Amino acid sequence: MRATFGTLRNAFGIALGIALFGAICASSAKAQCMDMGMVKHGAFMLPQPFLRGHLSSAALRSLAYSTRQDEGKDSGEAKPEPIVGFWKVNFTAEGNIAPPDGTVIDSALAQWHSDGTEIMNSSRPPRSQSFCLGVWEAVGPLKYKLNHFAISWTPDGDSLLGLANIHEEVTLSDDHDSFTGTFTIDQYDTSGNLLAHVTGTLQGKRITPDTPVADVL
């Protein structure tokens, strides 16, 4: 029986594929034939002995970095804003009738989170509320605005005073290790009446795993 043209073409293709595969596997004593470990995300990867023998260490690092970047793109991951981290923040009064300029309003510890939230541990007495929670967003390159609230109590801690609302506008340094900016603090009573309004400047210094306590005091 005569083989059809399609049958011959298919047979030829299979034979050619087998021949090429055998030639590749036998071309070098150091080369390894492909196995399932070379397949990732639907693409063939070269065996590691081949990479080590033919690529420099710098090229390997570049290849690994590119792979991680591509995987990050595939998963939709975004690099967090550089403001994210742990900070020592000082608030200093400026532009008020009282308190006078230069008065330290707060010396706080704050964390800015990658999800756009923030928490601050204030130097206010715990009985009058020493924590506030906030949300932030980037408004420009290395520029951010923050809006956070605290539930304030009277100095004796026995009576609810009302909400305190703090707004910050900060600019991060080029090295991402410090920031400066301005703030406003508005204290309200439980009915929403404004009791006090304070403005000033702030300075933030990043806290790292190596920061000594002397730099935080």
C-alpha positions as CSV (number, residue, x, y, z in Angstrom):
1,M,0.0,0.0,0.0
2,R,1.3,3.4,-0.9
3,A,1.8,5.8,2.0
4,T,0.0,9.1,1.7
5,F,2.0,12.3,1.5
6,G,0.7,13.3,5.0
7,T,1.8,9.9,6.5
8,L,5.3,10.3,5.1
9,R,5.5,13.9,6.3
10,N,4.5,12.9,9.8
11,A,7.0,10.0,9.9
12,F,9.8,12.2,8.6
13,G,9.0,14.8,11.3
14,I,9.1,12.3,14.1
15,A,12.4,10.8,12.8
16,L,14.0,14.2,12.4
17,G,12.9,15.1,16.0
18,I,14.4,11.9,17.4
19,A,17.7,12.5,15.5
20,L,18.0,16.1,16.7
21,F,17.3,15.1,20.3
22,G,19.9,12.4,20.2
23,A,22.5,14.8,18.6
24,I,21.9,17.3,21.3
25,C,22.3,14.8,24.2
26,A,25.4,13.3,22.7
27,S,27.1,16.6,21.6
28,S,29.1,17.0,24.9
29,A,30.2,14.7,27.6
30,K,29.3,17.4,30.1
31,A,25.9,18.1,28.8
32,Q,22.8,16.4,30.3
33,C,19.7,15.3,28.5
34,M,16.6,17.1,29.5
35,D,14.5,15.9,32.4
36,M,11.3,17.2,34.0
37,G,13.3,19.4,36.3
38,M,14.3,21.5,33.3
39,V,10.7,22.5,32.6
40,K,9.3,25.6,34.4
41,H,6.2,27.6,33.6
42,G,6.0,25.8,30.2
43,A,9.5,26.8,29.1
44,F,12.7,24.6,28.9
45,M,15.6,25.6,31.1
46,L,19.2,24.7,30.5
47,P,20.8,22.2,32.9
48,Q,22.9,23.8,35.7
49,P,26.2,22.0,34.6
50,F,25.8,23.6,31.2
51,L,25.2,27.0,32.8
52,R,28.2,26.7,35.1
53,G,30.4,25.7,32.2
54,H,29.4,28.4,29.8
55,L,28.3,31.5,31.7
56,S,30.2,33.7,34.1
57,S,29.1,34.2,37.7
58,A,28.0,37.7,36.9
59,A,25.9,36.4,34.0
60,L,24.3,33.8,36.2
61,R,23.4,36.4,38.8
62,S,21.9,38.6,36.1
63,L,19.9,35.7,34.8
64,A,18.6,34.8,38.3
65,Y,17.6,38.4,38.9
66,S,15.8,38.6,35.6
67,T,13.9,35.4,36.4
68,R,12.8,36.8,39.8
69,Q,11.7,40.0,38.2
70,D,9.7,38.2,35.6
71,E,8.1,36.0,38.3
72,G,7.2,39.1,40.2
73,K,5.5,40.6,37.2
74,D,3.6,37.4,36.6
75,S,2.3,37.4,40.2
76,G,1.3,41.0,40.1
77,E,3.7,41.9,43.0
78,A,4.7,45.6,43.2
79,K,7.8,47.0,44.9
80,P,6.7,48.9,48.1
81,E,7.2,52.6,48.5
82,P,10.5,53.5,50.2
83,I,8.6,55.2,53.1
84,V,7.6,51.7,54.4
85,G,9.5,50.9,57.6
86,F,10.1,51.8,61.2
87,W,10.7,55.4,62.2
88,K,11.6,57.7,65.1
89,V,9.6,60.9,64.6
90,N,9.9,64.2,66.5
91,F,7.1,66.8,66.3
92,T,8.1,70.4,67.0
93,A,5.6,73.3,67.4
94,E,5.9,76.1,64.9
95,G,3.6,79.0,63.9
96,N,1.3,78.9,66.9
97,I,0.4,81.5,69.6
98,A,0.8,78.7,72.1
99,P,2.7,76.5,72.5
100,P,5.7,78.6,71.5
101,D,7.9,77.7,68.5
102,G,10.5,75.0,69.3
103,T,8.3,73.1,71.8
104,V,8.5,69.4,71.4
105,I,4.9,68.2,70.9
106,D,5.7,64.5,70.5
107,S,8.6,62.1,70.3
108,A,7.1,59.0,68.8
109,L,7.8,55.6,67.2
110,A,5.9,55.0,64.0
111,Q,5.6,52.2,61.4
112,W,4.5,52.8,57.8
113,H,3.1,49.6,56.3
114,S,3.2,48.6,52.6
115,D,-0.6,48.3,52.6
116,G,-1.0,52.0,53.1
117,T,-1.7,51.9,56.9
118,E,0.3,53.3,59.7
119,I,0.6,53.0,63.5
120,M,2.2,55.4,65.9
121,N,3.2,54.9,69.5
122,S,3.1,58.5,71.0
123,S,5.1,59.8,73.9
124,R,1.7,60.9,75.4
125,P,0.8,59.3,78.7
126,P,-0.9,55.9,78.0
127,R,-3.8,57.0,80.2
128,S,-4.6,59.8,77.8
129,Q,-4.0,57.5,74.8
130,S,-0.6,56.9,73.4
131,F,-1.5,55.1,70.1
132,C,-3.0,56.4,66.9
133,L,-3.7,54.7,63.6
134,G,-3.5,56.2,60.1
135,V,-3.6,55.8,56.4
136,W,-1.1,57.2,53.9
137,E,-0.6,57.6,50.1
138,A,2.1,58.8,47.8
139,V,1.5,62.2,46.3
140,G,4.7,62.6,44.3
141,P,8.2,61.2,44.1
142,L,9.3,60.6,47.7
143,K,6.4,62.7,48.9
144,Y,3.5,61.4,51.1
145,K,0.5,62.5,53.1
146,L,-0.8,60.8,56.2
147,N,-4.1,61.0,58.0
148,H,-4.4,59.4,61.4
149,F,-6.7,59.5,64.4
150,A,-6.3,58.9,68.2
151,I,-9.0,58.5,70.8
152,S,-8.0,61.0,73.4
153,W,-8.8,60.9,77.1
154,T,-8.5,63.5,79.8
155,P,-5.0,63.7,81.6
156,D,-6.4,61.6,84.5
157,G,-7.5,58.9,82.1
158,D,-11.0,58.8,83.6
159,S,-13.1,60.7,80.9
160,L,-13.2,60.4,77.2
161,L,-12.1,63.7,75.6
162,G,-12.7,63.0,71.9
163,L,-10.9,62.4,68.7
164,A,-7.5,63.9,67.8
165,N,-6.8,64.1,64.1
166,I,-3.2,64.4,62.9
167,H,-2.3,65.3,59.3
168,E,1.3,65.0,58.0
169,E,3.0,65.9,54.7
170,V,6.5,64.5,54.5
171,T,9.3,64.3,52.0
172,L,11.7,61.3,52.1
173,S,15.4,61.9,51.7
174,D,17.2,60.6,48.6
175,D,18.9,57.8,50.7
176,H,15.5,56.9,52.2
177,D,16.9,57.0,55.7
178,S,15.1,60.2,56.9
179,F,12.2,62.5,56.2
180,T,11.1,66.0,57.0
181,G,7.7,67.6,56.8
182,T,4.8,69.5,58.5
183,F,2.0,68.5,60.7
184,T,-1.3,69.7,62.1
185,I,-3.0,68.3,65.2
186,D,-6.7,69.0,65.8
187,Q,-8.3,68.0,69.1
188,Y,-12.1,67.6,69.2
189,D,-14.5,66.9,72.0
190,T,-17.0,64.1,71.8
191,S,-19.5,66.3,69.9
192,G,-17.0,67.2,67.2
193,N,-16.2,70.7,68.5
194,L,-12.6,71.9,67.9
195,L,-10.8,72.3,71.2
196,A,-7.2,72.9,70.0
197,H,-5.3,73.3,66.8
198,V,-1.4,73.0,66.7
199,T,0.9,73.2,63.7
200,G,4.6,72.5,63.3
201,T,7.4,70.6,61.7
202,L,8.5,67.0,62.0
203,Q,11.6,65.0,61.4
204,G,11.8,61.2,60.9
205,K,14.8,58.9,61.2
206,R,14.7,55.3,60.0
207,I,15.2,52.5,62.5
208,T,17.0,49.4,61.2
209,P,17.9,46.1,62.8
210,D,21.3,47.7,63.6
211,T,20.0,50.9,65.1
212,P,21.3,51.4,68.7
213,V,19.1,52.6,71.5
214,A,21.2,55.9,71.7
215,D,19.9,56.8,68.2
216,V,16.3,56.4,69.3
217,L,16.4,58.3,72.6
